[in-house]
Every structure is written in structure tokens, then in C-alpha cells.
Amino acid sequence: MAVIIDLNVDQGTTITDVFQLNVLTHQTLPFNASTNPYIPFDLTGCTFNMMVRPDYDSPVKLTASSGNGKIVCAAPTTGIFSLNLSPADTTGIRFTGDSASYVYDIEVTDQSGNVSRPVQGAFNISREVTR
């Protein structure tokens, strides 16, 4: 099941959000969180895809992926990847009012073709004044 993380961004700015995927190791019950049973998920060979939409059935407003260089996994064995958006990625999004709330998710495809969705949530944009 995906973790809910709401992203709050300023339109027309450089955005870098870092995520770390961890997995639960085998541990005997009862569960003891103090022993830190989580280890980084190995992202070696994984690809990433993200879409931002006004709602689940609307046209895509923004796409980020490992293919277009907007999602980068520099050290795969650490489970860390980053979302990197340039000012141009959000400047072209038009909306009325001071802010807009969209939905997004990030899907990860491993080397075997298995797809998971580790993170999803709201993608909130505050409108820029200076252009």
C-alpha cells in the first residue's frame, strides 16, 4: 500500500524532493520497532514514473520519470531517489486562484517488470506572482 505524502510546491521554482524506500525485514513476533527492522529497498535497475492530474480521471498536467530525467536514483542500494523539477515544469500549469490541489503518484518498475506504487498524495501548487 502506498504511503501518503502531500507535496507542496511553489510554481516556477526549482523543486527537489528526496524519498527513501525501506522494506520490513523478517522479524519474529511480537514486533519490536526499537530494533529498527527496516532496511533500504534496492532500486538497482528500477525505473520510475509519476503523473500529476487535477483528479484521477483528468488529463495529465505534469509527467516525471527516470526516462525524462526528472526522477533520479543516484545510489540505488540506499533506496533513495529524488524528484527534480525545473521552474518550467510548473510555470505552464494554469489555474485560477492563489493555489491549486492536484493528485499524484509514483510507480516503480523493477527489473522483472513488477510495478509498485510506494507513494501518492496531493500535489499542491501555490501560484507565482513574479514571472
CNS distance restraints for C-alpha pairs under 8 A (distance, minus, plus):
assign (resid   1 and name CA) (resid 117 and name CA) 7.27 0.50 0.50
assign (resid   1 and name CA) (resid 118 and name CA) 6.82 0.50 0.50
assign (resid   2 and name CA) (resid 117 and name CA) 5.65 0.50 0.50
assign (resid   2 and name CA) (resid 118 and name CA) 4.41 0.50 0.50
assign (resid   2 and name CA) (resid 119 and name CA) 4.75 0.50 0.50
assign (resid   2 and name CA) (resid 120 and name CA) 6.19 0.50 0.50
assign (resid   3 and name CA) (resid 118 and name CA) 6.01 0.50 0.50
assign (resid   3 and name CA) (resid 119 and name CA) 4.78 0.50 0.50
assign (resid   3 and name CA) (resid 120 and name CA) 6.32 0.50 0.50
assign (resid   4 and name CA) (resid 119 and name CA) 5.94 0.50 0.50
assign (resid   4 and name CA) (resid 120 and name CA) 5.18 0.50 0.50
assign (resid   4 and name CA) (resid 121 and name CA) 5.05 0.50 0.50
assign (resid   5 and name CA) (resid 119 and name CA) 6.60 0.50 0.50
assign (resid   5 and name CA) (resid 120 and name CA) 6.06 0.50 0.50
assign (resid   5 and name CA) (resid 121 and name CA) 5.18 0.50 0.50
assign (resid   5 and name CA) (resid 122 and name CA) 7.28 0.50 0.50
assign (resid   6 and name CA) (resid 120 and name CA) 7.53 0.50 0.50
assign (resid   6 and name CA) (resid 121 and name CA) 4.84 0.50 0.50
assign (resid   6 and name CA) (resid 122 and name CA) 4.62 0.50 0.50
assign (resid   6 and name CA) (resid 123 and name CA) 6.03 0.50 0.50
assign (resid   6 and name CA) (resid 124 and name CA) 7.47 0.50 0.50
assign (resid   7 and name CA) (resid 121 and name CA) 7.31 0.50 0.50
assign (resid   7 and name CA) (resid 122 and name CA) 6.15 0.50 0.50
assign (resid   7 and name CA) (resid 123 and name CA) 4.90 0.50 0.50
assign (resid   7 and name CA) (resid 124 and name CA) 6.07 0.50 0.50
assign (resid   8 and name CA) (resid 123 and name CA) 6.13 0.50 0.50
assign (resid   8 and name CA) (resid 124 and name CA) 4.76 0.50 0.50
assign (resid   8 and name CA) (resid 125 and name CA) 6.06 0.50 0.50
assign (resid   8 and name CA) (resid 126 and name CA) 7.74 0.50 0.50
assign (resid   9 and name CA) (resid  13 and name CA) 7.95 0.50 0.50
assign (resid   9 and name CA) (resid  15 and name CA) 7.13 0.50 0.50
assign (resid   9 and name CA) (resid 123 and name CA) 7.49 0.50 0.50
assign (resid   9 and name CA) (resid 124 and name CA) 6.12 0.50 0.50
assign (resid   9 and name CA) (resid 125 and name CA) 4.96 0.50 0.50
assign (resid   9 and name CA) (resid 126 and name CA) 6.42 0.50 0.50
assign (resid  10 and name CA) (resid 125 and name CA) 5.60 0.50 0.50
assign (resid  10 and name CA) (resid 126 and name CA) 5.00 0.50 0.50
assign (resid  10 and name CA) (resid 127 and name CA) 6.62 0.50 0.50
assign (resid  10 and name CA) (resid 128 and name CA) 6.80 0.50 0.50
assign (resid  11 and name CA) (resid  87 and name CA) 7.09 0.50 0.50
assign (resid  11 and name CA) (resid  90 and name CA) 5.26 0.50 0.50
assign (resid  11 and name CA) (resid  91 and name CA) 5.75 0.50 0.50
assign (resid  11 and name CA) (resid 125 and name CA) 5.95 0.50 0.50
assign (resid  11 and name CA) (resid 126 and name CA) 5.89 0.50 0.50
assign (resid  11 and name CA) (resid 127 and name CA) 5.43 0.50 0.50
assign (resid  11 and name CA) (resid 128 and name CA) 5.29 0.50 0.50
assign (resid  12 and name CA) (resid  86 and name CA) 7.59 0.50 0.50
assign (resid  12 and name CA) (resid  87 and name CA) 4.06 0.50 0.50
assign (resid  12 and name CA) (resid  88 and name CA) 6.25 0.50 0.50
assign (resid  12 and name CA) (resid  89 and name CA) 7.48 0.50 0.50
assign (resid  12 and name CA) (resid  90 and name CA) 5.54 0.50 0.50
assign (resid  12 and name CA) (resid  91 and name CA) 4.71 0.50 0.50
assign (resid  12 and name CA) (resid 128 and name CA) 6.50 0.50 0.50
assign (resid  12 and name CA) (resid 131 and name CA) 7.78 0.50 0.50
assign (resid  13 and name CA) (resid  86 and name CA) 6.57 0.50 0.50
assign (resid  13 and name CA) (resid  87 and name CA) 4.38 0.50 0.50
assign (resid  13 and name CA) (resid  90 and name CA) 7.73 0.50 0.50
assign (resid  14 and name CA) (resid  84 and name CA) 7.51 0.50 0.50
assign (resid  14 and name CA) (resid  85 and name CA) 5.82 0.50 0.50
assign (resid  14 and name CA) (resid  86 and name CA) 4.77 0.50 0.50
assign (resid  14 and name CA) (resid  87 and name CA) 5.17 0.50 0.50
assign (resid  15 and name CA) (resid  83 and name CA) 7.50 0.50 0.50
assign (resid  15 and name CA) (resid  84 and name CA) 5.62 0.50 0.50
assign (resid  15 and name CA) (resid  85 and name CA) 4.96 0.50 0.50
assign (resid  15 and name CA) (resid  86 and name CA) 6.48 0.50 0.50
assign (resid  15 and name CA) (resid  87 and name CA) 7.75 0.50 0.50
assign (resid  16 and name CA) (resid  82 and name CA) 6.60 0.50 0.50
assign (resid  16 and name CA) (resid  83 and name CA) 5.52 0.50 0.50
assign (resid  16 and name CA) (resid  84 and name CA) 4.61 0.50 0.50
assign (resid  16 and name CA) (resid  85 and name CA) 6.55 0.50 0.50
assign (resid  17 and name CA) (resid  82 and name CA) 5.57 0.50 0.50
assign (resid  17 and name CA) (resid  83 and name CA) 5.16 0.50 0.50
assign (resid  17 and name CA) (resid  84 and name CA) 6.78 0.50 0.50
assign (resid  18 and name CA) (resid  80 and name CA) 6.99 0.50 0.50
assign (resid  18 and name CA) (resid  81 and name CA) 5.95 0.50 0.50
assign (resid  18 and name CA) (resid  82 and name CA) 4.32 0.50 0.50
assign (resid  18 and name CA) (resid  83 and name CA) 6.40 0.50 0.50
assign (resid  19 and name CA) (resid  80 and name CA) 5.62 0.50 0.50
assign (resid  19 and name CA) (resid  81 and name CA) 5.50 0.50 0.50
assign (resid  19 and name CA) (resid  82 and name CA) 6.00 0.50 0.50
assign (resid  20 and name CA) (resid  40 and name CA) 7.40 0.50 0.50
assign (resid  20 and name CA) (resid  78 and name CA) 7.63 0.50 0.50
assign (resid  20 and name CA) (resid  79 and name CA) 5.17 0.50 0.50
assign (resid  20 and name CA) (resid  80 and name CA) 4.26 0.50 0.50
assign (resid  20 and name CA) (resid  81 and name CA) 6.45 0.50 0.50
assign (resid  21 and name CA) (resid  40 and name CA) 5.97 0.50 0.50
assign (resid  21 and name CA) (resid  41 and name CA) 5.48 0.50 0.50
assign (resid  21 and name CA) (resid  79 and name CA) 4.90 0.50 0.50
assign (resid  21 and name CA) (resid  80 and name CA) 6.42 0.50 0.50
assign (resid  21 and name CA) (resid 118 and name CA) 7.63 0.50 0.50
assign (resid  22 and name CA) (resid  38 and name CA) 5.83 0.50 0.50
assign (resid  22 and name CA) (resid  39 and name CA) 5.27 0.50 0.50
assign (resid  22 and name CA) (resid  40 and name CA) 4.25 0.50 0.50
assign (resid  22 and name CA) (resid  41 and name CA) 4.92 0.50 0.50
assign (resid  22 and name CA) (resid  79 and name CA) 6.54 0.50 0.50
assign (resid  23 and name CA) (resid  38 and name CA) 5.33 0.50 0.50
assign (resid  23 and name CA) (resid  39 and name CA) 5.51 0.50 0.50
assign (resid  23 and name CA) (resid  40 and name CA) 6.23 0.50 0.50
assign (resid  23 and name CA) (resid  41 and name CA) 5.74 0.50 0.50
assign (resid  24 and name CA) (resid  37 and name CA) 5.75 0.50 0.50
assign (resid  24 and name CA) (resid  38 and name CA) 4.57 0.50 0.50
assign (resid  24 and name CA) (resid  39 and name CA) 6.60 0.50 0.50
assign (resid  25 and name CA) (resid  37 and name CA) 5.40 0.50 0.50
assign (resid  25 and name CA) (resid  38 and name CA) 5.74 0.50 0.50
assign (resid  25 and name CA) (resid  39 and name CA) 6.76 0.50 0.50
assign (resid  26 and name CA) (resid  37 and name CA) 7.60 0.50 0.50
assign (resid  27 and name CA) (resid  31 and name CA) 6.98 0.50 0.50
assign (resid  27 and name CA) (resid  37 and name CA) 7.01 0.50 0.50
assign (resid  32 and name CA) (resid  36 and name CA) 7.84 0.50 0.50
assign (resid  32 and name CA) (resid  37 and name CA) 7.94 0.50 0.50
assign (resid  33 and name CA) (resid  37 and name CA) 6.66 0.50 0.50
assign (resid  40 and name CA) (resid  77 and name CA) 6.93 0.50 0.50
assign (resid  40 and name CA) (resid  78 and name CA) 5.36 0.50 0.50
assign (resid  40 and name CA) (resid  79 and name CA) 4.82 0.50 0.50
assign (resid  41 and name CA) (resid  77 and name CA) 6.88 0.50 0.50
assign (resid  41 and name CA) (resid  78 and name CA) 6.90 0.50 0.50
assign (resid  41 and name CA) (resid  79 and name CA) 4.75 0.50 0.50
assign (resid  42 and name CA) (resid  76 and name CA) 5.76 0.50 0.50
assign (resid  42 and name CA) (resid  77 and name CA) 4.49 0.50 0.50
assign (resid  42 and name CA) (resid  78 and name CA) 6.56 0.50 0.50
assign (resid  42 and name CA) (resid  79 and name CA) 5.50 0.50 0.50
assign (resid  43 and name CA) (resid  73 and name CA) 7.62 0.50 0.50
assign (resid  43 and name CA) (resid  76 and name CA) 4.55 0.50 0.50
assign (resid  43 and name CA) (resid  77 and name CA) 6.06 0.50 0.50
assign (resid  43 and name CA) (resid  78 and name CA) 7.83 0.50 0.50
assign (resid  43 and name CA) (resid  79 and name CA) 5.81 0.50 0.50
assign (resid  43 and name CA) (resid 110 and name CA) 7.39 0.50 0.50
assign (resid  44 and name CA) (resid  76 and name CA) 4.96 0.50 0.50
assign (resid  44 and name CA) (resid  77 and name CA) 6.52 0.50 0.50
assign (resid  44 and name CA) (resid 110 and name CA) 7.94 0.50 0.50
assign (resid  45 and name CA) (resid 110 and name CA) 6.36 0.50 0.50
assign (resid  45 and name CA) (resid 111 and name CA) 5.55 0.50 0.50
assign (resid  46 and name CA) (resid 108 and name CA) 6.43 0.50 0.50
assign (resid  46 and name CA) (resid 109 and name CA) 5.40 0.50 0.50
assign (resid  46 and name CA) (resid 110 and name CA) 4.41 0.50 0.50
assign (resid  46 and name CA) (resid 111 and name CA) 5.96 0.50 0.50
assign (resid  47 and name CA) (resid  65 and name CA) 7.51 0.50 0.50
assign (resid  47 and name CA) (resid  66 and name CA) 5.72 0.50 0.50
assign (resid  47 and name CA) (resid  67 and name CA) 7.65 0.50 0.50
assign (resid  47 and name CA) (resid 108 and name CA) 5.72 0.50 0.50
assign (resid  47 and name CA) (resid 109 and name CA) 5.22 0.50 0.50
assign (resid  47 and name CA) (resid 110 and name CA) 6.66 0.50 0.50
assign (resid  48 and name CA) (resid  65 and name CA) 5.11 0.50 0.50
assign (resid  48 and name CA) (resid  66 and name CA) 5.17 0.50 0.50
assign (resid  48 and name CA) (resid  67 and name CA) 7.80 0.50 0.50
assign (resid  48 and name CA) (resid  71 and name CA) 6.61 0.50 0.50
assign (resid  48 and name CA) (resid 106 and name CA) 6.81 0.50 0.50
assign (resid  48 and name CA) (resid 107 and name CA) 5.73 0.50 0.50
assign (resid  48 and name CA) (resid 108 and name CA) 4.72 0.50 0.50
assign (resid  48 and name CA) (resid 109 and name CA) 6.46 0.50 0.50
assign (resid  49 and name CA) (resid  63 and name CA) 7.55 0.50 0.50
assign (resid  49 and name CA) (resid  64 and name CA) 5.99 0.50 0.50
assign (resid  49 and name CA) (resid  65 and name CA) 4.30 0.50 0.50
assign (resid  49 and name CA) (resid  66 and name CA) 6.77 0.50 0.50
assign (resid  49 and name CA) (resid  71 and name CA) 7.79 0.50 0.50
assign (resid  49 and name CA) (resid 106 and name CA) 5.59 0.50 0.50
assign (resid  49 and name CA) (resid 107 and name CA) 5.26 0.50 0.50
assign (resid  49 and name CA) (resid 108 and name CA) 6.67 0.50 0.50
assign (resid  50 and name CA) (resid  63 and name CA) 5.70 0.50 0.50
assign (resid  50 and name CA) (resid  64 and name CA) 5.03 0.50 0.50
assign (resid  50 and name CA) (resid  65 and name CA) 5.96 0.50 0.50
assign (resid  50 and name CA) (resid 104 and name CA) 6.81 0.50 0.50
assign (resid  50 and name CA) (resid 105 and name CA) 5.63 0.50 0.50
assign (resid  50 and name CA) (resid 106 and name CA) 4.42 0.50 0.50
assign (resid  50 and name CA) (resid 107 and name CA) 6.40 0.50 0.50
assign (resid  51 and name CA) (resid  60 and name CA) 6.43 0.50 0.50
assign (resid  51 and name CA) (resid  61 and name CA) 7.54 0.50 0.50
assign (resid  51 and name CA) (resid  62 and name CA) 5.82 0.50 0.50
assign (resid  51 and name CA) (resid  63 and name CA) 4.68 0.50 0.50
assign (resid  51 and name CA) (resid  64 and name CA) 6.52 0.50 0.50
assign (resid  51 and name CA) (resid 104 and name CA) 5.54 0.50 0.50
assign (resid  51 and name CA) (resid 105 and name CA) 6.29 0.50 0.50
assign (resid  51 and name CA) (resid 106 and name CA) 7.21 0.50 0.50
assign (resid  52 and name CA) (resid  60 and name CA) 5.86 0.50 0.50
assign (resid  52 and name CA) (resid  61 and name CA) 5.59 0.50 0.50
assign (resid  52 and name CA) (resid  62 and name CA) 5.07 0.50 0.50
assign (resid  52 and name CA) (resid  63 and name CA) 6.47 0.50 0.50
assign (resid  52 and name CA) (resid 102 and name CA) 6.41 0.50 0.50
assign (resid  52 and name CA) (resid 103 and name CA) 5.65 0.50 0.50
assign (resid  52 and name CA) (resid 104 and name CA) 4.50 0.50 0.50
assign (resid  52 and name CA) (resid 105 and name CA) 7.35 0.50 0.50
assign (resid  52 and name CA) (resid 123 and name CA) 7.15 0.50 0.50
assign (resid  53 and name CA) (resid  57 and name CA) 7.81 0.50 0.50
assign (resid  53 and name CA) (resid  58 and name CA) 5.87 0.50 0.50
assign (resid  53 and name CA) (resid  59 and name CA) 6.19 0.50 0.50
assign (resid  53 and name CA) (resid  60 and name CA) 4.84 0.50 0.50
assign (resid  53 and name CA) (resid  61 and name CA) 5.38 0.50 0.50
assign (resid  53 and name CA) (resid  62 and name CA) 7.23 0.50 0.50
assign (resid  53 and name CA) (resid 102 and name CA) 5.46 0.50 0.50
assign (resid  53 and name CA) (resid 103 and name CA) 5.48 0.50 0.50
assign (resid  53 and name CA) (resid 104 and name CA) 6.54 0.50 0.50
assign (resid  54 and name CA) (resid  58 and name CA) 5.96 0.50 0.50
assign (resid  54 and name CA) (resid  59 and name CA) 7.63 0.50 0.50
assign (resid  54 and name CA) (resid  60 and name CA) 7.79 0.50 0.50
assign (resid  54 and name CA) (resid  61 and name CA) 7.49 0.50 0.50
assign (resid  54 and name CA) (resid 101 and name CA) 6.91 0.50 0.50
assign (resid  54 and name CA) (resid 102 and name CA) 4.33 0.50 0.50
assign (resid  54 and name CA) (resid 103 and name CA) 6.14 0.50 0.50
assign (resid  55 and name CA) (resid 102 and name CA) 6.17 0.50 0.50
assign (resid  55 and name CA) (resid 103 and name CA) 5.87 0.50 0.50
assign (resid  56 and name CA) (resid 103 and name CA) 6.96 0.50 0.50
assign (resid  61 and name CA) (resid  93 and name CA) 6.78 0.50 0.50
assign (resid  62 and name CA) (resid  89 and name CA) 7.09 0.50 0.50
assign (resid  62 and name CA) (resid  90 and name CA) 7.75 0.50 0.50
assign (resid  64 and name CA) (resid  68 and name CA) 6.59 0.50 0.50
assign (resid  64 and name CA) (resid  69 and name CA) 7.52 0.50 0.50
assign (resid  64 and name CA) (resid  70 and name CA) 5.11 0.50 0.50
assign (resid  64 and name CA) (resid  71 and name CA) 6.24 0.50 0.50
assign (resid  64 and name CA) (resid  83 and name CA) 7.71 0.50 0.50
assign (resid  65 and name CA) (resid  69 and name CA) 6.21 0.50 0.50
assign (resid  65 and name CA) (resid  70 and name CA) 5.50 0.50 0.50
assign (resid  65 and name CA) (resid  71 and name CA) 5.06 0.50 0.50
assign (resid  66 and name CA) (resid  70 and name CA) 6.15 0.50 0.50
assign (resid  66 and name CA) (resid  71 and name CA) 4.75 0.50 0.50
assign (resid  66 and name CA) (resid  72 and name CA) 5.91 0.50 0.50
assign (resid  70 and name CA) (resid  83 and name CA) 5.85 0.50 0.50
assign (resid  70 and name CA) (resid  84 and name CA) 4.96 0.50 0.50
assign (resid  70 and name CA) (resid  85 and name CA) 6.11 0.50 0.50
assign (resid  71 and name CA) (resid  81 and name CA) 6.93 0.50 0.50
assign (resid  71 and name CA) (resid  82 and name CA) 5.56 0.50 0.50
assign (resid  71 and name CA) (resid  83 and name CA) 4.63 0.50 0.50
assign (resid  71 and name CA) (resid  84 and name CA) 6.11 0.50 0.50
assign (resid  72 and name CA) (resid  81 and name CA) 5.54 0.50 0.50
assign (resid  72 and name CA) (resid  82 and name CA) 5.32 0.50 0.50
assign (resid  72 and name CA) (resid  83 and name CA) 6.69 0.50 0.50
assign (resid  72 and name CA) (resid  84 and name CA) 7.62 0.50 0.50
assign (resid  73 and name CA) (resid  80 and name CA) 6.36 0.50 0.50
assign (resid  73 and name CA) (resid  81 and name CA) 4.27 0.50 0.50
assign (resid  73 and name CA) (resid  82 and name CA) 6.48 0.50 0.50
assign (resid  74 and name CA) (resid  80 and name CA) 7.66 0.50 0.50
assign (resid  74 and name CA) (resid  81 and name CA) 6.82 0.50 0.50
assign (resid  75 and name CA) (resid  79 and name CA) 7.38 0.50 0.50
assign (resid  75 and name CA) (resid  80 and name CA) 6.64 0.50 0.50
assign (resid  75 and name CA) (resid  81 and name CA) 7.71 0.50 0.50
assign (resid  76 and name CA) (resid  80 and name CA) 6.55 0.50 0.50
assign (resid  76 and name CA) (resid  81 and name CA) 7.62 0.50 0.50
assign (resid  85 and name CA) (resid  89 and name CA) 6.02 0.50 0.50
assign (resid  85 and name CA) (resid  90 and name CA) 7.95 0.50 0.50
assign (resid  86 and name CA) (resid  90 and name CA) 7.59 0.50 0.50
assign (resid  87 and name CA) (resid  91 and name CA) 6.12 0.50 0.50
assign (resid  88 and name CA) (resid  92 and name CA) 6.64 0.50 0.50
assign (resid  89 and name CA) (resid  93 and name CA) 7.93 0.50 0.50
assign (resid  95 and name CA) (resid  99 and name CA) 7.64 0.50 0.50
assign (resid  95 and name CA) (resid 100 and name CA) 6.73 0.50 0.50
assign (resid  96 and name CA) (resid 100 and name CA) 7.78 0.50 0.50
assign (resid  97 and name CA) (resid 127 and name CA) 7.71 0.50 0.50
assign (resid  98 and name CA) (resid 126 and name CA) 6.05 0.50 0.50
assign (resid  98 and name CA) (resid 127 and name CA) 5.24 0.50 0.50
assign (resid  99 and name CA) (resid 124 and name CA) 7.13 0.50 0.50
assign (resid  99 and name CA) (resid 125 and name CA) 5.47 0.50 0.50
assign (resid  99 and name CA) (resid 126 and name CA) 4.27 0.50 0.50
assign (resid  99 and name CA) (resid 127 and name CA) 5.29 0.50 0.50
assign (resid 100 and name CA) (resid 124 and name CA) 5.78 0.50 0.50
assign (resid 100 and name CA) (resid 125 and name CA) 5.36 0.50 0.50
assign (resid 100 and name CA) (resid 126 and name CA) 6.65 0.50 0.50
assign (resid 100 and name CA) (resid 127 and name CA) 7.80 0.50 0.50
assign (resid 101 and name CA) (resid 122 and name CA) 6.39 0.50 0.50
assign (resid 101 and name CA) (resid 123 and name CA) 5.79 0.50 0.50
assign (resid 101 and name CA) (resid 124 and name CA) 4.40 0.50 0.50
assign (resid 101 and name CA) (resid 125 and name CA) 6.42 0.50 0.50
assign (resid 102 and name CA) (resid 122 and name CA) 5.63 0.50 0.50
assign (resid 102 and name CA) (resid 123 and name CA) 4.89 0.50 0.50
assign (resid 102 and name CA) (resid 124 and name CA) 6.08 0.50 0.50
assign (resid 103 and name CA) (resid 120 and name CA) 7.65 0.50 0.50
assign (resid 103 and name CA) (resid 121 and name CA) 5.84 0.50 0.50
assign (resid 103 and name CA) (resid 122 and name CA) 4.58 0.50 0.50
assign (resid 103 and name CA) (resid 123 and name CA) 5.43 0.50 0.50
assign (resid 104 and name CA) (resid 120 and name CA) 5.62 0.50 0.50
assign (resid 104 and name CA) (resid 121 and name CA) 5.69 0.50 0.50
assign (resid 104 and name CA) (resid 122 and name CA) 6.17 0.50 0.50
assign (resid 104 and name CA) (resid 123 and name CA) 6.14 0.50 0.50
assign (resid 105 and name CA) (resid 117 and name CA) 7.03 0.50 0.50
assign (resid 105 and name CA) (resid 119 and name CA) 5.81 0.50 0.50
assign (resid 105 and name CA) (resid 120 and name CA) 3.98 0.50 0.50
assign (resid 105 and name CA) (resid 121 and name CA) 6.49 0.50 0.50
assign (resid 106 and name CA) (resid 117 and name CA) 5.83 0.50 0.50
assign (resid 106 and name CA) (resid 118 and name CA) 6.75 0.50 0.50
assign (resid 106 and name CA) (resid 119 and name CA) 5.70 0.50 0.50
assign (resid 106 and name CA) (resid 120 and name CA) 6.34 0.50 0.50
assign (resid 107 and name CA) (resid 115 and name CA) 6.56 0.50 0.50
assign (resid 107 and name CA) (resid 116 and name CA) 5.58 0.50 0.50
assign (resid 107 and name CA) (resid 117 and name CA) 4.41 0.50 0.50
assign (resid 107 and name CA) (resid 118 and name CA) 6.76 0.50 0.50
assign (resid 107 and name CA) (resid 119 and name CA) 7.69 0.50 0.50
assign (resid 108 and name CA) (resid 115 and name CA) 5.58 0.50 0.50
assign (resid 108 and name CA) (resid 116 and name CA) 5.31 0.50 0.50
assign (resid 108 and name CA) (resid 117 and name CA) 6.25 0.50 0.50
assign (resid 108 and name CA) (resid 118 and name CA) 7.51 0.50 0.50
assign (resid 109 and name CA) (resid 113 and name CA) 5.65 0.50 0.50
assign (resid 109 and name CA) (resid 114 and name CA) 5.47 0.50 0.50
assign (resid 109 and name CA) (resid 115 and name CA) 4.43 0.50 0.50
assign (resid 109 and name CA) (resid 116 and name CA) 6.56 0.50 0.50
assign (resid 110 and name CA) (resid 114 and name CA) 5.46 0.50 0.50
assign (resid 110 and name CA) (resid 115 and name CA) 6.65 0.50 0.50
